[in-house]
Amino acid sequence: MDKEALVVDDYGVFIGKKGERVVLKKNKKIFKEVPFFKVKGILVSSSGVSLSSDVIKECAKTGIQIHLLTYTGKHLAQISSSAMTGTVKTRREQLLAYSDKRGIELAIAFAEGKIDNQIILLKYLAKYRKNKDRELYNLIYDGIAKIEKIKAELKNIKGECIDEVRELILSSEGRSAREYWKLVRMILPEEIEFKGRKTQGATDLVNSLLNYGYGILYSKVSSAILRAGLDLYGGFLHADRSGKPSLALDLVEEFRQTVVDRTIIGLLNKGVKFQIEDGRIADDDRRMLATKILNRLESKERYDGKKYRLEVILQRQARNIASYVKTGKKYIPFVSGW
């Protein structure tokens, strides 16, 4: 049975419980009711939203996670059942992996997955330009060749623990990303200004859309990591820092291009208009983008010889990380089709 991710992005909404249903109210009037068994998660991305303790308790009992985001997509917090963090053995092995070669292998795998998916998306975008814009098509493939050359450096990185080689991995990942975004800028419509990626404080259209989309994706990744019994803060590619969910930032790298970049580039190239108001995406446009990203997560990709929904693939990848740190079963990054 299909489940729904509830997105609440309107000021003044109350999220409560009525019988076996989640109810959304505004101005004391119910405008939406969904049975708990049909809810896969609740995403709150507006200020002025309130939740009852009853709905929080029921979500905890049924394994429904509640995520709080800013209007720009920055993930602030999540509310989940304490039972989801009860698998101590997995977390112990995860933390031990940081100090041996397992940490290096995972970090390289995350970087390779990200770069491979950048290449796949560029090839997907190039195929529609082969006949109508041969010059751009050739430029894209010249850029892909540069990215592939950078990616090859990862095969030669050796060390005893991730702290010894992280900067080498991040150097390759960063240079690949610069080539990727340079090509994305050429692919986008001429009237859309995009000077390059900017995370914190972005107010331009493209970066605002990307940051909001990544925030939604991040909430799904963090849920998958908790369900796999892993520690959000015990990453490998991303360095430790207080309050920094490094493992979530690691795993999200494999899915950015397939879930978010492809969706946003496709919408902009189709001429869909988004408005920026006071440095933020307009409310209606934000709702529409959230729906598109969540729909993309419901779409299927080939994985392990079969077709699965991307959200299922994400969960399986999180479980594969857990399997690798516990049993040594090789971790293979997710790479989409095109």
N, C-alpha and C positions, 0 to 999 in steps of 0.2 A: 504494500500500500504506500502511495506517495506521501511523503512528509513535507512540511513547509517550514522554511526559515522565516521567522517573523522579523521584519525590519521596521523599527520604530524610529522615525526621524522627524517627528513633528512636536513642537513645543507644547507642553501642557497635557500630554497623554498620560493616562494612568493605566498601568498593567496590573490586572488582578486575577482572581480565581473565582469562578462561579460553578459550583458542582465539579464536574470533570473537565472543565473548559478554561482556557486562557481567554480573558476578556480585555479588550482595549476600549478605554473610555476617553472622551474629551468633552468638557463642559457637562459632565455627569451623564452623558449619553453614550451608550454602547454603540460602537461603529464596526466592531469586528469580534467574532468569537471563533475559536479553533479548539477542538478537543486536544487534550494533552498528548494522546497517542499519535496525533498527526503533526506534532511540532518537533522539528529536529534541532532547533536552536532559536534563541532570541538575540537580536542585534540592535542595540540602542545607540544611535549616532546623533542625538539631539540633547540639548540642555533642557531642563524643566520637565523631565520625564520621571515619574515616580512608580515604584513597585511595591506591592503588598508583601508582607512576610509569608502569607499563605502561598503565593505564586512561587516565591523563592524556595520554600520547603518542598512543594510539589515537583518543581524542576529538579531539585537535588535528589529526590526519591526516584525519579524516572530517568535520570541521566541527561537531562536537558541542560545545556550550558547557556549562560547569559553573558554576553560580551558588551562592554561599554567602549565606544569609540568617540573621538572628537569629530566635528563636522568635516575636518580635513582627512580623516581616516586613521589618525594615530590611535593605536590600541592602548586603552588606559587600564582596563581591569577585566577580569572574568570571574563569574561566580559558578562554582561547580561542586559536585558532591565530594566530600572528603574521602570517600571510598575509592575514587579514581586515582588517588596517589598512594594506594596501599601496597604496591608491588615493590618491595624493598630490594629484592635481589637484582632486578633489572637496573635500578638506579645505582646500586653499588658498582655493578660492572660498567655502567656508563661513565661514572666518575673515574674508575680505574683506567678506562680506555684513553682518557686524556693524557696519561703519562707514558703510553707505549705507542707502538706503531699503528694500532687500531685507529687512534685519533688522526694520524696522518692520512691513512687510507680513506677514512670517512670525509675528511676535509677536501681531499682531491676529488673524491666522487661527487660531492656537492658542486664543486667548481666545474667539473666536466659536464655534469648534468645541465647546469645553467648555460654554459657555452654551447653545448650541443643543441639545446632548445632555442637559443638565439639564432644559430645557423639554420635550424629547421624553419623557424618563422620567417627568416629572410628569404629562404628558398620558396616558401609558400607565397610570400608577397611578390617575389620576382616573376613567378610563372605567369601572372596576369599582365605583366609588362613586356613579355618577350616579343610580342608582335607590335604593340601600340607604342612602346617607348624603348627601343632597343638600346639606346645610350644609357638609360637608367638601369636597364637589365644588366648590362655589362659592368656598370659601376658597382652594382650590388654583388655580383659574383667576384669582382676584384676584391671587394671588402671581405667577402666570405673567405677568400683564400688567405687574407691577412689574419683573420680570426682563427682559422684552422692552424696556421703556423704558430700562433701564440699558444693555442691549446696544446700543441705537441710538446711544449716546454714542461707541462705537468708530468709527463711520463718520466722525466729525468730527475724529479725531485725526490731526494732520499734523506732520511734522518731517523732519529730514535724516538722523538716525541714532537708533537705539533708545535710547541713553542720554538723549536729550532728552525722550522721551515714555513711557518704561517705567512710571513711577509713575502716569500717567494710565490706562494700560491695566490695571495691577494694581488700581487703585481700582475700576474698573468690574467687573473679574473678582471682586474680593473682596466687593463689595456684592451682586452676583448670587449668590455662594456663600452668603452669610448668609441671603438670602431662601429659597434652595433648601433649606438644612439646617433652617430653621425649619419648612418645609412637610413635610420628611421626618419630623421629630419628631411632627407631627400624624398622619401616615399610619401610623407604627409602632403596634403594639399598646400599649394604655394601661399594661400592667404592665411594659413595658420602659422603663427610665430612660435618656433621651438628652438631655443638656443642650446639645449642639452638638459640632462637630468639634474634635478634639484629636489632634495628631499625636504629638509626643514625650511619652513617659512615660504614655500613656493606659492605664488599667487597667479602665475600664468595658467592658461587653460590646460595644456597638455600635462604638465606636472601635477596640477591639482587633480585631474582625472586619474592619473596613475597612482598618486598617493592614496586617494580614497579607495580605489580598487584594490591596492595592495593591503590596505587596512582590513577590508572584508576577507581577502584571502588569508591574511595572517590569523584572523580569528578561527578560520577553519583548520589551519595548520596547528595552532596551539591546542585545539580540541583533540585533534588526531594524536598529538604527542602525549597528552595526558591519558588518553584511552589506551595507548600502547605501554603505559606504565613508566614512561620516561620523565626526566626532569627538564622542564622548559629552559632552565638557566645553565644547563651543562652542555654547551656547544663545543665545536671544534674549529670550524672555519672562522667564526666570529669569536673574538677574544672575550674573556670574562670581564664583566664590569657590573658593579652593584646595580641591581634593578634591570639589567639587560637580559632578555630571554634569548640567549645565544643559540640554543638548539632550534628554536622556532625560526630564527633568522637564517639558520643554515638550511633547513628543509624547504623553506619558502622559495629559495633560489631556484629549485627545480621546476617550480610551477608558475613563476611570474609571467613568463613569455606566453605559455599555452593558455592560461586562464585570463590574465589581465591585459597584457600588451596586445594580443591578437584581437581581443574584444574591442578595446578602445581605438586601435588603429583602424579596424574595420568600420566602426561607427563613424569616425572622422572622414574616412575616405568615401563613405556613402553619402556624405553631406549632412549628417545629423548635426544640428546646431546645439551647442551648450552655452549657457550664460554664466559668467562670473559676476557676482554681485557682492560688493564690499570685500573683495579678496577671497570669496568662497563660491563654490558651485551652488547655483540656484537650487532651491529646495526640490522642485519638480524634477529637475535634471539629475539631482543626486539620487532621488528615488528610482528614476529610470535606469541610471547606471547600476545601482545596486541590484535591480532585477536582472539586468543583462549579465552581470558577473555571476550571480547565483544560478541563472539558467545555464551559463557556460559550465559551471561545476556539475550540472546535471547531465551534460552531454557526454557521449562515450568516446573513448580512445582505445586503441589496441594496447594490450598490456599482458605480458606473460602468455601470449598465444590466444587470448580471448579479448572481447570488448567489454570494458567496464566503465561505469560513470567516473568522471574525474575525481569526484569526492571520495569514491571507494578506493581509487588508486592512491590518493593521498594518504588515506588511512593505512593501506597496505604498506606503503613506503615507510610510514612511521613504525609499523610493526617489524618491518625488515631491519630497521636500525636496531631495534631491541633484540632481534634474533642475532644480528651480527655481534653485538657486544657480549651476548650471553654464550653463543655457541661457535662464533667464528664463521658462520655462513656468509659468504661474500655478499657485500652490499652493492647492488647495481642501481645507479640513478635512473629515474624515470626520464625517458626521452619520447616526445610525442611524435605522431605521424604528420605527414603534410600532403 
